[in-house]
Amino acid sequence: MKFLRGVAAAGIAKKVYSEARKPQNQARIKSAVAKVRQRGNQPR
């Protein structure tokens, strides 16, 4: 059971990595990170 969980995690990680390499997804990731950073810098 533990082996299957490891294989599934590796498969998901590979998919996430391959999607993150696409230019249109890189732009989305950068804008999301900037939005989170901006939200974190706002005073409460």
C-alpha positions as CSV (number, residue, x, y, z in Angstrom):
1,M,0.0,0.0,0.0
2,K,2.8,2.4,0.9
3,F,4.5,1.6,-2.5
4,L,1.4,2.6,-4.4
5,R,1.1,5.8,-2.5
6,G,4.7,6.7,-3.4
7,V,4.1,5.8,-7.1
8,A,1.0,8.0,-7.1
9,A,2.8,10.9,-5.5
10,A,5.6,10.6,-8.0
11,G,3.1,10.7,-10.9
12,I,1.4,13.7,-9.5
13,A,4.7,15.5,-9.0
14,K,5.7,14.8,-12.6
15,K,2.5,16.2,-13.9
16,V,2.8,19.3,-11.8
17,Y,6.4,19.8,-12.9
18,S,5.5,19.4,-16.6
19,E,2.6,21.8,-16.4
20,A,4.7,24.4,-14.6
21,R,7.2,24.4,-17.4
22,K,4.6,25.7,-19.9
23,P,5.0,29.4,-20.6
24,Q,1.3,30.3,-20.2
25,N,1.3,28.5,-16.8
26,Q,4.5,30.2,-15.7
27,A,2.7,33.6,-16.3
28,R,-0.3,32.4,-14.1
29,I,2.0,31.2,-11.4
30,K,4.0,34.5,-11.3
31,S,0.8,36.5,-11.1
32,A,-0.6,34.3,-8.3
33,V,2.7,34.6,-6.4
34,A,2.7,38.4,-6.8
35,K,-1.0,38.6,-5.6
36,V,-0.2,36.6,-2.5
37,R,2.9,38.7,-1.7
38,Q,0.9,41.9,-2.2
39,R,-1.8,40.6,0.1
40,G,0.8,39.7,2.7
41,N,2.3,43.2,2.7
42,Q,-1.0,45.0,3.3
43,P,-1.5,46.3,6.9
44,R,-4.5,45.0,8.7
